[in-house]
Amino acid sequence: MAKLEVDEGRVYGARYWTVKPIPSWELYHDDWGGVDIWNSMFEWCIDTFGPTPEDGVWTPSSRWYVNNAKFWFRAEADRDWFLLRWK
């Protein structure tokens, strides 16, 4: 699985839990650098948490979105589900 950097950030004053996948420059199951893993993570989030707003960070109080090479989760439990799936 991918290496994941966990942190938190604020959007419009609200706390979001962030996860940043760290690319590997090794071949991982025919995937150089984790590009396919990123796409799989994104699709998993859509299937699990529903679609993210197209304008991402610019929509206040979104459940989750992707920005700045990170996945942002409004609920800590959603972040934890993501970590359980991808660690």
Helices and strands as residue ranges (DSSP letters): E 3-11, E 14-22, E 27-28, E 31-32, H 35-49, G 56-58, E 64-67, E 70-73, H 76-86
